[in-house]
């Protein structure tokens, strides 16, 4: 998965962005289009579990692979 995947880490930093908890989802405007980010909890058995907001076009599996740094190609 491309490193440009859109993730926002709640209370921490991922892709240089951190946000406060916005509930289950929130909408924003990107390039004149409405985009929804949804809340997703990702567990990492060796390190952490945390909540992230992931772009509506990102699957749960893609998000987990990105957090685990697994190349999906």
Secondary structure, DSSP 8 states (H G I E B T S, - for coil): --TT--EEEETS-BTTBEE---SSEEEEEETTEEEEEEEEEEE-TTS-EEEEEEETTS-HHHHHHHHTT----
